[in-house]
Amino acid sequence: MSTNKIMDLLKQCEDHDKDTRYMGAMDLCSELIKISETSKIDEGIERRICSAFVKHLNDSSLDV
């Protein structure tokens, strides 16, 4: 598992550009699916991931 890659994708999820946020969320989902069967995610990172997706529920852009 690449913690750095996940952290980069989390930063993209918080970007000011709606397209970057959308792509960050989609890429993060793909990465989580890939690693879910082989690795365990650190609890702190897991909380950040959950928080990022909860923020997307209130996003002003309908695409995100």
ChimeraX attribute file (.defattr): number of C-alpha atoms within 10 A of each C-alpha:
attribute: neighborCount
match mode: 1-to-1
recipient: residues
	/A:1	14
	/A:2	10
	/A:3	11
	/A:4	9
	/A:5	13
	/A:6	20
	/A:7	15
	/A:8	12
	/A:9	23
	/A:10	22
	/A:11	15
	/A:12	21
	/A:13	27
	/A:14	17
	/A:15	14
	/A:16	9
	/A:17	11
	/A:18	18
	/A:19	15
	/A:20	17
	/A:21	24
	/A:22	20
	/A:23	15
	/A:24	22
	/A:25	23
	/A:26	15
	/A:27	18
	/A:28	22
	/A:29	15
	/A:30	12
	/A:31	16
	/A:32	16
	/A:33	11
	/A:34	12
	/A:35	13
	/A:36	12
	/A:37	8
	/A:38	9
	/A:39	11
	/A:40	10
	/A:41	16
	/A:42	9
	/A:43	9
	/A:44	8
	/A:45	14
	/A:46	12
	/A:47	11
	/A:48	13
	/A:49	20
	/A:50	10
	/A:51	12
	/A:52	17
	/A:53	17
	/A:54	11
	/A:55	12
	/A:56	18
	/A:57	11
	/A:58	10
	/A:59	13
	/A:60	9
	/A:61	13
	/A:62	10
	/A:63	10
	/A:64	20
